[in-house]
């Protein structure tokens, strides 16, 4: 994500707001969440009331049966009031909240409590039986009724010729192509963030089309659709057996979020107290007893994160290194949220529950997980796991050492903090495979040896079945780079889809979309061909795909459909063999069934010596390659073509 050049005007507005005189006529402009559900295991409900001078009201009450107001909290801004309400005994209905203004006049507002569609235990998340397919909504497809511009949104352009501006994809475009996903054979869709990102286009030609600068945690970005459109899309996915994973960000928000111009409390954002002269950055003075005061030059007022995640687990980490990681802003346009503020963290915890209940999502992918404070995030996961024990959340943990990633998984013995996070992302797999694709597999470290040497550390994971692996995503170069090496791509996919991992694909992999981040991230986030008006190339249909695209699509689709419901892959044991003569072999076994993934990790013909693998082959004489339908004689050594991949089943 590219930073924007920003002034401190909004932060100065925050200072002015905090020191302003009392508003004469308090009013409520918004309540978050807009409605809630009865029957939660945690009966405490936080209501954030916002509006001019709302903190000045008194005697807040309700006579709704089964509801008790436990506390009324006023922070630094006069424009926020927090109500903590116990709804343990409440039934669904509409309650009335009443309060008294300064002159003694009573006012009221209605608030709806809804019945849940199902108990938390009934909601089932994604797991190793699924294959996730990552979609960037702005770049995938546009619905027929797409409108622009959207009234009330900050200035933006939709220009498909510019890789870093919005292109106009939306939810309706995705919904119109749901059959494509089922034809391909994936079982879950992960959308990059769909919530409102009301940031204007920057002067240097960038926008927040990627979605990672949230400006409203309870509203779908209207350029994608409405909250109801999102629910409709998810319902239609469920009818086709597709799960939906929601991308969330608790580490930071967008600069245009109302919290930035009017912070509920002075510690709502992480504003570091001293500048870092060596990096030429400004600072914000944010002690508990004074307003944040900007200092430094233009664009100052914060410290950027170091982007180094190791201090979070480093037993020897210095305070300055740890502070830069967890309190630094991700980019200047994304202020860092302070999860140690209990009112903010309660807001975020409730928000994730609200989307599960309201939209029916089947999983969460949490962005930039280790950048946020570990203890509050662990509390979020603990509460989510208690309410939804069969749900799943995966955290982005971008360090390429298995020990680091494993330490973030729930019940890890490698960390003093139990993250309670069920799933983590395997950046080691991605990193080692990215190196191996350009190497010959030798007798020691290169090529497929890198993958072997990554899997040997699976003993560090409390649950390897709940580790998510991928070969590319929206933040990396495409696996193919700027090339079209289908043989190496097939090896990567055969490995990804048969090892002990939750596999994740990236949109367009199946038609060999390529690109690198060398110039801009937008070049690895290109439009899916056929998704937009005027496209002459339509890769959504067999007829519209090129011969090479159809060959790859058909190959991957066979593998994906074979994987669905295949318990050898989802429940079986895994045994790997050190690459021998350039050949890497992995066995998956369950009961009397075996699957062998055989990869020639060289650009030359190679021989697989069958006798070396006798412990998994046994007396089997014949095996079927599910990729081609061809049968192989396992009483003889197998002759492999350069970079050939086999998935043998017997």
VEXDREN-2710 file (C-alpha; in Angstrom, 1 decimal):
% VEXDREN-2710
k/r/px/py/pz
1/UNK/0.0/0.0/0.0
2/UNK/1.4/3.4/-1.0
3/UNK/1.4/6.3/1.6
4/UNK/-0.2/9.6/0.7
5/UNK/1.1/13.1/1.5
6/UNK/-1.2/14.5/4.2
7/UNK/-1.4/17.6/6.3
8/UNK/-2.2/17.8/10.0
9/UNK/-5.5/19.6/9.4
10/UNK/-7.7/16.8/10.6
11/UNK/-5.6/16.3/13.7
12/UNK/-5.8/20.0/14.5
13/UNK/-9.6/19.8/14.1
14/UNK/-9.5/17.0/16.8
15/UNK/-7.6/19.4/19.2
16/UNK/-10.1/22.2/18.5
17/UNK/-13.0/19.8/19.1
18/UNK/-11.7/18.5/22.4
19/UNK/-11.3/22.1/23.7
20/UNK/-14.5/23.5/22.4
21/UNK/-17.2/24.9/24.6
22/UNK/-20.3/22.9/25.4
23/UNK/-22.8/22.4/22.6
24/UNK/-26.1/24.0/23.5
25/UNK/-28.4/21.4/22.0
26/UNK/-27.1/17.9/22.4
27/UNK/-28.2/15.4/19.7
28/UNK/-27.6/11.9/18.6
29/UNK/-26.4/11.5/15.0
30/UNK/-25.5/7.9/15.2
31/UNK/-25.5/4.8/17.5
32/UNK/-23.0/2.0/16.9
33/UNK/-24.0/-0.7/16.5
34/UNK/-27.3/0.3/14.9
35/UNK/-29.0/-2.8/16.4
36/UNK/-27.9/-5.8/18.4
37/UNK/-28.9/-9.4/19.2
38/UNK/-30.2/-11.1/22.3
39/UNK/-28.9/-14.4/23.5
40/UNK/-25.2/-13.7/23.4
41/UNK/-23.0/-15.5/25.9
42/UNK/-21.5/-12.1/26.8
43/UNK/-24.6/-10.1/27.8
44/UNK/-22.8/-6.7/28.0
45/UNK/-23.6/-4.4/25.1
46/UNK/-21.6/-1.2/24.4
47/UNK/-23.5/1.5/22.6
48/UNK/-21.4/4.3/21.2
49/UNK/-23.7/7.4/20.9
50/UNK/-22.2/10.2/18.8
51/UNK/-23.4/13.7/18.0
52/UNK/-22.8/17.3/19.0
53/UNK/-22.5/17.7/22.8
54/UNK/-24.1/14.3/23.5
55/UNK/-21.7/13.7/26.5
56/UNK/-23.5/16.5/28.4
57/UNK/-26.8/14.6/28.8
58/UNK/-27.7/13.0/32.1
59/UNK/-30.0/10.4/33.7
60/UNK/-29.8/7.9/30.8
61/UNK/-32.4/5.2/31.5
62/UNK/-34.7/2.6/29.9
63/UNK/-37.6/0.6/31.3
64/UNK/-37.3/-2.2/28.7
65/UNK/-37.9/-5.6/30.4
66/UNK/-34.7/-7.5/31.0
67/UNK/-32.4/-4.6/30.3
68/UNK/-30.1/-2.9/32.8
69/UNK/-27.8/0.1/32.2
70/UNK/-24.6/-0.7/34.0
71/UNK/-22.6/2.4/33.3
72/UNK/-22.5/5.7/31.4
73/UNK/-19.0/6.6/30.2
74/UNK/-17.8/10.1/29.1
75/UNK/-14.3/10.4/27.6
76/UNK/-12.4/13.4/26.3
77/UNK/-14.6/14.5/23.4
78/UNK/-18.0/16.0/24.2
79/UNK/-19.4/14.4/21.1
80/UNK/-19.4/10.7/22.3
81/UNK/-21.3/8.9/25.1
82/UNK/-20.8/5.2/25.8
83/UNK/-23.6/3.2/27.4
84/UNK/-22.9/-0.2/28.8
85/UNK/-26.1/-2.2/28.9
86/UNK/-26.8/-5.7/30.2
87/UNK/-29.2/-7.6/28.0
88/UNK/-28.9/-11.1/29.6
89/UNK/-32.7/-11.4/30.3
90/UNK/-33.9/-9.3/27.4
91/UNK/-36.0/-10.6/24.6
92/UNK/-36.1/-9.4/21.0
93/UNK/-38.0/-6.1/20.5
94/UNK/-37.5/-2.4/20.5
95/UNK/-36.4/-0.6/23.6
96/UNK/-36.6/3.1/24.3
97/UNK/-33.6/4.9/25.7
98/UNK/-34.3/8.1/27.5
99/UNK/-32.0/10.9/28.7
100/UNK/-32.3/14.3/30.2
101/UNK/-30.7/17.4/28.7
102/UNK/-29.2/20.3/30.7
103/UNK/-32.5/22.2/30.9
104/UNK/-34.3/19.2/32.3
105/UNK/-36.1/18.2/29.0
106/UNK/-36.4/14.5/28.4
107/UNK/-35.6/13.0/25.0
108/UNK/-35.7/9.5/23.7
109/UNK/-34.5/7.2/21.0
110/UNK/-35.7/3.7/19.9
111/UNK/-33.2/0.8/19.8
112/UNK/-33.8/-2.6/18.3
113/UNK/-32.8/-5.9/19.8
114/UNK/-33.1/-8.7/17.3
115/UNK/-33.4/-12.5/17.6
116/UNK/-30.3/-14.4/16.3
117/UNK/-30.8/-16.7/13.3
118/UNK/-28.9/-19.5/15.0
119/UNK/-26.9/-20.3/18.0
120/UNK/-23.2/-19.5/17.9
121/UNK/-22.3/-23.2/18.0
122/UNK/-24.1/-23.7/14.8
123/UNK/-21.9/-21.4/12.8
124/UNK/-19.1/-23.3/11.1
125/UNK/-16.0/-21.7/9.8
126/UNK/-13.6/-22.7/7.0
127/UNK/-11.1/-25.5/7.7
128/UNK/-8.7/-27.8/5.9
129/UNK/-11.5/-29.3/3.8
130/UNK/-11.9/-25.9/2.1
131/UNK/-10.0/-24.1/-0.6
132/UNK/-10.1/-20.3/-0.2
133/UNK/-10.2/-18.1/-3.3
134/UNK/-9.0/-14.5/-2.7
135/UNK/-10.9/-11.8/-4.6
136/UNK/-10.2/-8.1/-4.7
137/UNK/-13.8/-6.7/-5.4
138/UNK/-12.6/-3.6/-7.2
139/UNK/-10.7/-5.6/-9.7
140/UNK/-12.9/-8.7/-10.3
141/UNK/-16.2/-7.8/-12.0
142/UNK/-18.7/-5.0/-12.3
143/UNK/-22.5/-5.4/-12.1
144/UNK/-24.8/-4.2/-14.8
145/UNK/-26.3/-1.5/-12.7
146/UNK/-23.0/0.0/-11.4
147/UNK/-23.3/3.7/-10.8
148/UNK/-20.8/6.5/-10.4
149/UNK/-20.0/8.8/-8.8
150/UNK/-21.6/8.0/-5.4
151/UNK/-23.1/11.0/-3.7
152/UNK/-21.5/11.9/-0.3
153/UNK/-18.2/10.2/-1.0
154/UNK/-14.9/12.1/-1.1
155/UNK/-13.6/12.8/-4.6
156/UNK/-12.5/9.7/-6.5
157/UNK/-12.0/8.4/-10.0
158/UNK/-12.7/5.1/-11.7
159/UNK/-10.0/4.7/-14.3
160/UNK/-9.1/1.3/-15.5
161/UNK/-6.0/2.6/-17.3
162/UNK/-4.5/3.6/-14.0
163/UNK/-3.4/0.6/-11.9
164/UNK/-3.5/2.5/-8.6
165/UNK/-7.0/4.0/-9.0
166/UNK/-10.4/2.5/-8.6
167/UNK/-11.6/0.3/-11.5
168/UNK/-15.2/-0.1/-10.5
169/UNK/-15.7/-3.7/-9.5
170/UNK/-18.5/-4.4/-7.1
171/UNK/-20.5/-7.0/-5.2
172/UNK/-23.1/-7.4/-7.9
173/UNK/-20.3/-8.2/-10.4
174/UNK/-19.1/-11.0/-8.1
175/UNK/-22.6/-12.3/-7.5
176/UNK/-23.2/-12.6/-11.2
177/UNK/-20.2/-14.9/-11.5
178/UNK/-20.8/-17.3/-8.6
179/UNK/-21.1/-20.3/-10.9
180/UNK/-17.6/-19.6/-12.1
181/UNK/-16.3/-20.4/-8.6
182/UNK/-18.2/-23.7/-8.3
183/UNK/-17.1/-24.7/-11.8
184/UNK/-13.5/-24.1/-10.8
185/UNK/-13.9/-26.1/-7.6
186/UNK/-13.1/-23.7/-4.8
187/UNK/-15.3/-23.8/-1.6
188/UNK/-14.7/-20.4/0.1
189/UNK/-14.3/-16.8/-1.0
190/UNK/-12.1/-14.4/0.8
191/UNK/-12.8/-10.8/-0.2
192/UNK/-10.3/-8.0/0.5
193/UNK/-12.0/-5.4/2.8
194/UNK/-15.5/-4.4/1.7
195/UNK/-16.1/-1.8/4.4
196/UNK/-16.3/1.9/3.6
197/UNK/-12.9/3.5/2.6
198/UNK/-13.9/7.1/2.1
199/UNK/-10.4/8.4/1.3
200/UNK/-10.1/10.7/-1.7
201/UNK/-7.7/10.0/-4.5
202/UNK/-4.2/11.3/-3.6
203/UNK/-2.3/13.8/-5.7
204/UNK/0.2/11.2/-6.7
205/UNK/-2.4/8.9/-8.3
206/UNK/-3.3/6.5/-5.6
207/UNK/-6.6/5.5/-4.0
208/UNK/-7.8/3.1/-1.4
209/UNK/-9.4/0.7/-3.9
210/UNK/-7.6/-2.1/-1.9
211/UNK/-9.9/-1.4/1.1
212/UNK/-7.4/-1.4/3.9
213/UNK/-8.2/2.1/5.3
214/UNK/-11.6/1.7/6.9
215/UNK/-13.6/4.8/7.5
216/UNK/-16.8/3.1/8.8
217/UNK/-16.7/-0.3/10.5
218/UNK/-20.5/-0.8/10.1
219/UNK/-21.0/0.2/6.5
220/UNK/-20.1/-1.6/3.2
221/UNK/-18.4/0.8/0.8
222/UNK/-21.3/2.2/-1.3
223/UNK/-19.1/1.8/-4.4
224/UNK/-19.3/-1.9/-3.8
225/UNK/-23.0/-1.9/-2.8
226/UNK/-25.0/-1.8/0.4
227/UNK/-25.0/-3.9/3.6
228/UNK/-28.1/-5.6/2.2
229/UNK/-26.2/-6.4/-1.1
230/UNK/-23.4/-7.9/1.0
231/UNK/-25.9/-10.2/2.8
232/UNK/-27.5/-11.1/-0.5
233/UNK/-24.2/-12.0/-2.0
234/UNK/-23.3/-14.2/1.1
235/UNK/-26.7/-15.9/1.0
236/UNK/-26.3/-16.7/-2.7
237/UNK/-22.8/-18.1/-1.9
238/UNK/-24.2/-20.3/0.8
239/UNK/-26.8/-21.7/-1.7
240/UNK/-24.0/-22.9/-3.9
241/UNK/-22.0/-24.3/-1.0
242/UNK/-19.5/-21.5/-0.9
243/UNK/-18.3/-20.0/2.4
244/UNK/-17.4/-16.3/2.8
245/UNK/-14.4/-15.0/4.7
246/UNK/-14.4/-11.3/5.7
247/UNK/-11.2/-9.3/5.8
248/UNK/-11.0/-7.1/8.9
249/UNK/-8.4/-4.6/10.2
250/UNK/-8.1/-3.8/13.9
251/UNK/-4.6/-2.4/13.7
252/UNK/-5.4/0.8/11.9
253/UNK/-8.2/2.8/10.3
254/UNK/-8.4/5.3/7.5
255/UNK/-7.4/8.9/8.0
256/UNK/-10.9/10.0/7.0
257/UNK/-12.5/8.0/9.8
258/UNK/-14.4/10.4/12.1
259/UNK/-12.3/9.2/15.0
260/UNK/-9.3/11.0/13.6
261/UNK/-10.9/14.4/13.3
262/UNK/-12.7/13.9/16.7
263/UNK/-11.0/11.3/18.8
264/UNK/-13.3/9.9/21.5
265/UNK/-10.3/10.0/23.9
266/UNK/-6.8/11.2/23.7
267/UNK/-5.4/7.7/23.7
268/UNK/-7.8/6.4/21.0
269/UNK/-4.9/6.4/18.5
270/UNK/-1.3/5.4/19.1
271/UNK/0.5/8.8/19.0
272/UNK/4.1/8.3/19.9
273/UNK/5.6/10.9/22.3
274/UNK/9.0/11.5/20.7
275/UNK/10.3/11.9/17.2
276/UNK/12.8/9.6/15.6
277/UNK/15.4/12.0/14.1
278/UNK/17.2/9.2/12.4
279/UNK/14.2/8.6/10.2
280/UNK/13.2/12.3/9.8
281/UNK/9.8/11.9/11.4
282/UNK/7.6/14.1/13.5
283/UNK/5.8/13.2/16.7
284/UNK/2.6/13.6/18.7
285/UNK/2.8/14.5/22.4
286/UNK/0.0/12.4/23.8
287/UNK/0.3/12.1/27.6
288/UNK/-2.9/11.5/29.5
289/UNK/-3.1/15.1/30.8
290/UNK/-2.8/17.1/27.6
291/UNK/-4.1/17.2/24.1
292/UNK/-2.0/15.7/21.3
293/UNK/0.2/18.5/20.0
294/UNK/1.7/18.1/16.5
295/UNK/5.3/18.8/15.9
296/UNK/7.8/18.2/13.1
297/UNK/7.5/19.1/9.5
298/UNK/4.7/18.5/7.0
299/UNK/3.4/15.0/7.2
300/UNK/4.7/14.7/10.7
301/UNK/2.6/13.9/13.8
302/UNK/3.2/10.2/13.9
303/UNK/6.0/7.6/13.6
304/UNK/5.7/5.0/10.9
305/UNK/6.0/1.4/11.9
306/UNK/9.3/-0.2/11.3
307/UNK/7.5/-3.0/9.5
308/UNK/9.7/-5.4/11.5
309/UNK/7.5/-7.9/13.4
310/UNK/10.3/-9.8/15.2
311/UNK/10.4/-7.4/18.3
312/UNK/6.9/-8.6/19.3
313/UNK/8.3/-12.1/20.2
314/UNK/12.0/-11.2/20.6
315/UNK/13.0/-12.0/24.3
316/UNK/15.7/-9.4/24.0
317/UNK/13.7/-6.7/22.2
318/UNK/14.3/-3.1/23.1
319/UNK/11.4/-0.8/24.1
320/UNK/11.9/1.5/21.1
321/UNK/11.9/-1.4/18.6
322/UNK/8.8/-2.9/20.2
323/UNK/7.0/0.5/20.3
324/UNK/7.8/1.3/16.7
325/UNK/6.3/-2.1/15.6
326/UNK/3.1/-1.9/17.6
327/UNK/2.4/1.9/17.9
328/UNK/3.8/3.2/14.6
329/UNK/1.3/4.1/11.9
330/UNK/1.3/1.6/9.0
331/UNK/1.3/4.4/6.5
332/UNK/0.6/8.1/6.9
333/UNK/-3.0/7.6/5.6
334/UNK/-3.7/4.8/8.2
335/UNK/-3.7/6.0/11.8
336/UNK/-2.7/3.3/14.3
337/UNK/-5.5/2.2/16.7
338/UNK/-4.8/1.7/20.4
339/UNK/-6.3/-1.7/21.3
340/UNK/-5.3/-1.1/24.9
341/UNK/-8.2/1.4/25.1
342/UNK/-10.9/-0.8/26.6
343/UNK/-13.8/1.2/24.9
344/UNK/-12.2/0.9/21.5
345/UNK/-11.5/-2.8/21.9
346/UNK/-15.0/-3.5/23.0
347/UNK/-16.2/-1.6/19.9
348/UNK/-14.1/-3.8/17.7
349/UNK/-15.0/-7.0/19.4
350/UNK/-18.7/-6.2/19.0
351/UNK/-18.2/-5.2/15.4
352/UNK/-16.9/-8.6/14.5
353/UNK/-19.8/-10.3/16.2
354/UNK/-22.2/-8.0/14.5
355/UNK/-21.0/-8.9/11.0
356/UNK/-21.1/-12.6/11.8
357/UNK/-24.7/-12.3/13.0
358/UNK/-25.9/-9.7/10.4
359/UNK/-24.2/-10.9/7.3
360/UNK/-23.6/-14.5/8.0
361/UNK/-19.9/-14.6/7.3
362/UNK/-18.1/-18.0/7.8
363/UNK/-14.7/-16.7/8.8
364/UNK/-12.4/-13.7/9.4
365/UNK/-9.0/-12.9/8.0
366/UNK/-7.3/-10.4/10.3
367/UNK/-4.9/-8.0/8.6
368/UNK/-1.5/-7.1/10.0
369/UNK/-2.1/-9.2/13.1
370/UNK/1.2/-8.9/15.1
371/UNK/1.2/-5.1/14.6
372/UNK/-1.7/-4.8/17.1
373/UNK/-1.2/-5.2/20.8
374/UNK/-1.2/-9.0/21.6
375/UNK/-3.2/-9.0/24.9
376/UNK/-6.3/-7.2/23.7
377/UNK/-6.3/-9.2/20.4
378/UNK/-6.1/-12.5/22.4
379/UNK/-9.1/-11.3/24.4
380/UNK/-10.9/-10.7/21.2
381/UNK/-10.1/-14.2/20.0
382/UNK/-11.0/-15.7/23.4
383/UNK/-14.4/-14.1/23.3
384/UNK/-15.0/-15.0/19.7
385/UNK/-14.1/-18.6/20.2
386/UNK/-16.4/-18.8/23.2
387/UNK/-19.3/-17.4/21.3
388/UNK/-18.6/-19.3/18.1
389/UNK/-16.5/-22.4/18.9
390/UNK/-16.7/-23.8/15.4
391/UNK/-15.9/-20.5/13.6
392/UNK/-12.4/-19.8/12.3
393/UNK/-10.2/-16.7/12.1
394/UNK/-6.8/-16.6/10.3
395/UNK/-4.2/-13.9/11.1
396/UNK/-1.8/-12.4/8.7
397/UNK/1.6/-13.1/10.3
398/UNK/4.2/-12.0/7.7
399/UNK/7.4/-13.5/8.9
400/UNK/9.0/-16.3/6.9
401/UNK/10.4/-18.4/9.8
402/UNK/8.1/-21.2/10.9
403/UNK/8.9/-20.7/14.6
404/UNK/7.5/-17.2/14.5
405/UNK/4.3/-18.2/12.7
406/UNK/3.8/-21.2/15.0
407/UNK/4.1/-19.0/18.1
408/UNK/0.9/-17.1/17.1
409/UNK/-1.3/-20.2/16.8
410/UNK/-3.6/-21.0/19.7
411/UNK/-2.0/-23.0/22.6
412/UNK/1.5/-22.6/21.3
413/UNK/4.3/-23.4/23.8
414/UNK/6.6/-21.0/22.0
415/UNK/5.1/-17.8/23.4
416/UNK/4.2/-16.6/26.9
417/UNK/1.0/-15.1/25.4
418/UNK/-1.7/-17.5/24.2
419/UNK/-3.0/-15.7/21.1
420/UNK/-6.2/-17.9/21.0
421/UNK/-5.8/-17.5/17.2
422/UNK/-6.9/-20.8/15.5
423/UNK/-5.2/-20.2/12.1
424/UNK/-2.1/-18.5/10.9
425/UNK/-0.7/-17.8/7.4
426/UNK/2.3/-19.8/6.3
427/UNK/4.7/-17.2/4.8
428/UNK/7.5/-19.8/5.1
429/UNK/5.8/-21.9/2.5
430/UNK/5.3/-18.9/0.2
431/UNK/8.8/-17.7/0.6
432/UNK/10.5/-21.1/0.1
433/UNK/8.4/-21.9/-2.9
434/UNK/9.1/-18.4/-4.4
435/UNK/12.8/-19.2/-4.2
436/UNK/12.5/-22.8/-5.4
437/UNK/10.6/-21.9/-8.6
438/UNK/13.8/-20.4/-10.0
439/UNK/16.2/-23.1/-8.9
440/UNK/17.2/-26.7/-9.7
441/UNK/16.6/-29.1/-6.9
442/UNK/20.0/-30.3/-5.8
443/UNK/21.3/-32.7/-3.2
444/UNK/21.3/-30.1/-0.4
445/UNK/19.4/-26.9/0.0
446/UNK/18.1/-25.5/-3.3
447/UNK/14.8/-26.1/-5.1
448/UNK/12.3/-28.5/-3.5
449/UNK/14.7/-28.9/-0.6
450/UNK/13.5/-25.6/0.7
451/UNK/10.0/-26.9/1.0
452/UNK/11.1/-30.1/2.7
453/UNK/13.1/-28.0/5.1
454/UNK/10.1/-25.8/5.9
455/UNK/7.7/-28.7/6.6
456/UNK/10.2/-30.3/9.0
457/UNK/9.3/-27.6/11.5
458/UNK/5.6/-28.6/11.6
459/UNK/6.2/-30.0/15.0
460/UNK/6.2/-26.4/16.2
461/UNK/2.6/-25.9/15.3
462/UNK/-0.1/-26.9/17.8
463/UNK/-2.3/-27.7/14.8
464/UNK/-0.7/-27.9/11.3
465/UNK/-4.2/-28.7/9.9
466/UNK/-5.1/-25.1/10.7
467/UNK/-2.3/-23.3/8.9
468/UNK/-3.2/-21.5/5.7
469/UNK/-0.8/-21.8/2.8
470/UNK/-0.6/-19.9/-0.5
471/UNK/1.7/-19.3/-3.5
472/UNK/0.7/-15.7/-4.1
473/UNK/-1.7/-13.0/-2.9
474/UNK/-2.6/-9.4/-3.3
475/UNK/0.5/-8.2/-1.5
476/UNK/3.1/-10.3/-3.4
477/UNK/4.4/-10.7/-6.9
478/UNK/2.4/-13.1/-8.9
479/UNK/3.9/-16.6/-8.8
480/UNK/4.5/-16.4/-12.5
481/UNK/6.2/-13.0/-12.2
482/UNK/6.0/-11.6/-15.7
483/UNK/6.3/-15.0/-17.3
484/UNK/4.0/-17.9/-18.2
485/UNK/5.8/-21.0/-16.8
486/UNK/2.8/-23.4/-16.5
487/UNK/5.0/-26.4/-15.5
488/UNK/6.3/-24.7/-12.3
489/UNK/2.9/-23.3/-11.6
490/UNK/1.4/-26.7/-11.7
491/UNK/4.1/-28.0/-9.3
492/UNK/3.3/-25.2/-6.9
493/UNK/-0.5/-25.9/-7.1
494/UNK/-0.1/-29.7/-6.8
495/UNK/2.0/-29.2/-3.7
496/UNK/-0.3/-26.6/-2.2
497/UNK/-3.5/-28.7/-2.7
498/UNK/-2.2/-32.0/-1.3
499/UNK/-0.1/-31.1/1.8
500/UNK/-1.4/-30.7/5.3
501/UNK/-2.6/-27.1/5.0
502/UNK/-5.6/-25.0/4.3
503/UNK/-4.9/-23.9/0.7
504/UNK/-5.6/-20.3/-0.5
505/UNK/-5.7/-19.3/-4.2
506/UNK/-5.6/-15.8/-5.7
507/UNK/-8.0/-14.7/-8.4
508/UNK/-6.7/-15.4/-11.8
509/UNK/-4.1/-18.0/-10.9
510/UNK/-6.2/-20.5/-12.8
511/UNK/-5.8/-18.5/-16.0
512/UNK/-2.1/-17.7/-15.4
513/UNK/-2.5/-14.0/-14.6
514/UNK/0.9/-12.6/-14.0
515/UNK/2.6/-9.3/-12.8
516/UNK/5.1/-7.9/-10.3
517/UNK/5.1/-5.1/-7.8
518/UNK/8.2/-3.6/-9.2
519/UNK/6.4/-0.4/-10.4
520/UNK/3.2/-0.6/-8.5
521/UNK/1.1/-3.0/-6.4
522/UNK/-1.7/-2.5/-9.0
523/UNK/0.2/-4.6/-11.4
524/UNK/-0.5/-7.7/-9.3
525/UNK/-4.1/-6.7/-8.9
526/UNK/-5.1/-6.5/-12.5
527/UNK/-8.7/-6.7/-13.7
528/UNK/-10.1/-10.2/-14.2
529/UNK/-10.6/-10.4/-18.0
530/UNK/-14.3/-10.4/-18.9
531/UNK/-15.5/-8.8/-15.7
532/UNK/-16.0/-5.3/-17.0
533/UNK/-18.0/-3.6/-19.8
534/UNK/-16.1/-3.4/-23.0
535/UNK/-13.8/-6.4/-22.2
536/UNK/-13.1/-8.3/-25.4
537/UNK/-11.4/-11.2/-23.6
538/UNK/-13.8/-13.1/-21.3
539/UNK/-12.0/-15.7/-19.2
540/UNK/-15.2/-16.5/-17.3
541/UNK/-16.3/-18.9/-20.1
542/UNK/-14.6/-21.9/-21.8
543/UNK/-15.2/-20.2/-25.1
544/UNK/-13.7/-16.9/-24.0
545/UNK/-10.5/-18.4/-22.6
546/UNK/-7.4/-18.8/-24.7
547/UNK/-6.1/-22.3/-25.3
548/UNK/-3.4/-21.9/-22.6
549/UNK/-5.9/-20.5/-20.1
550/UNK/-8.3/-23.3/-20.7
551/UNK/-5.6/-25.9/-20.3
552/UNK/-4.6/-24.5/-16.9
553/UNK/-8.2/-23.9/-15.8
554/UNK/-9.2/-27.5/-16.7
555/UNK/-6.1/-28.9/-15.0
556/UNK/-6.6/-27.0/-11.7
557/UNK/-10.4/-27.6/-11.8
558/UNK/-9.8/-31.4/-11.9
559/UNK/-7.5/-31.2/-9.0
560/UNK/-9.8/-29.0/-6.9
561/UNK/-12.9/-31.1/-7.5
562/UNK/-10.9/-34.3/-6.7
563/UNK/-9.8/-32.6/-3.4
564/UNK/-13.4/-31.8/-2.3
565/UNK/-14.5/-34.3/0.3
566/UNK/-11.2/-36.3/0.0
567/UNK/-10.5/-37.4/3.5
568/UNK/-7.0/-38.7/2.6
569/UNK/-6.0/-35.1/2.1
570/UNK/-8.0/-33.5/4.9
571/UNK/-7.6/-36.2/7.6
572/UNK/-4.7/-38.4/6.5
573/UNK/-1.2/-38.6/7.8
574/UNK/1.7/-36.9/5.9
575/UNK/5.1/-38.3/5.3
576/UNK/7.7/-36.5/3.2
577/UNK/10.9/-37.8/1.6
578/UNK/14.1/-35.8/1.3
579/UNK/14.4/-34.8/-2.4
580/UNK/16.4/-37.5/-4.1
581/UNK/17.9/-37.1/-7.6
582/UNK/15.9/-33.9/-7.9
583/UNK/12.6/-35.7/-7.1
584/UNK/10.4/-34.6/-4.1
585/UNK/7.8/-37.0/-2.9
586/UNK/5.1/-36.5/-0.2
587/UNK/2.7/-39.3/0.9
588/UNK/-0.8/-38.7/2.4
589/UNK/-2.3/-41.9/3.9
590/UNK/-5.6/-42.8/5.6
591/UNK/-6.7/-46.3/6.3
592/UNK/-5.8/-48.3/3.1
593/UNK/-5.7/-45.3/0.8
594/UNK/-2.6/-43.5/-0.3
595/UNK/-1.9/-40.3/-2.4
596/UNK/1.6/-39.6/-3.6
597/UNK/2.6/-36.1/-4.8
598/UNK/5.6/-36.5/-7.0
599/UNK/7.5/-33.5/-8.3
600/UNK/10.5/-33.4/-10.6
601/UNK/12.2/-30.3/-9.2
602/UNK/14.6/-30.0/-12.1
603/UNK/14.5/-28.8/-15.7
604/UNK/15.8/-32.1/-16.9
605/UNK/14.4/-35.6/-17.1
606/UNK/14.6/-37.5/-13.8
607/UNK/14.0/-41.0/-12.5
608/UNK/11.9/-41.8/-9.4
609/UNK/13.5/-44.9/-7.9
610/UNK/10.3/-46.8/-6.7
611/UNK/12.2/-49.0/-4.2
612/UNK/13.1/-45.9/-2.2
613/UNK/9.4/-45.3/-1.4
614/UNK/8.5/-48.9/-0.6
615/UNK/7.3/-48.0/2.9
616/UNK/4.3/-46.1/1.4
617/UNK/3.9/-48.0/-1.9
618/UNK/3.9/-51.4/-0.3
619/UNK/2.8/-54.1/-2.7
620/UNK/0.8/-51.7/-4.9
621/UNK/1.4/-52.4/-8.6
622/UNK/-0.6/-49.6/-10.2
623/UNK/-1.6/-46.1/-9.4
624/UNK/-3.7/-43.5/-11.2
625/UNK/-2.5/-39.9/-11.8
626/UNK/-5.6/-37.9/-11.0
627/UNK/-4.2/-35.0/-13.0
628/UNK/-4.2/-36.8/-16.4
629/UNK/-6.1/-40.1/-15.8
630/UNK/-3.1/-42.1/-16.8
631/UNK/-2.1/-45.2/-14.9
632/UNK/1.5/-45.9/-13.8
633/UNK/3.3/-49.2/-13.1
634/UNK/4.7/-48.9/-9.6
635/UNK/6.8/-52.1/-10.0
636/UNK/9.2/-50.1/-12.1
637/UNK/11.1/-46.9/-11.7
638/UNK/9.1/-43.9/-13.0
639/UNK/10.6/-41.7/-15.7
640/UNK/9.7/-38.1/-15.2
641/UNK/9.8/-35.3/-17.7
642/UNK/11.3/-31.9/-16.8
643/UNK/9.2/-30.2/-14.0
644/UNK/6.6/-33.0/-14.2
645/UNK/4.0/-33.2/-11.5
646/UNK/2.1/-36.4/-10.6
647/UNK/-0.6/-36.9/-8.0
648/UNK/-0.9/-40.7/-7.8
649/UNK/-3.8/-42.3/-6.0
650/UNK/-4.0/-45.9/-5.0
END
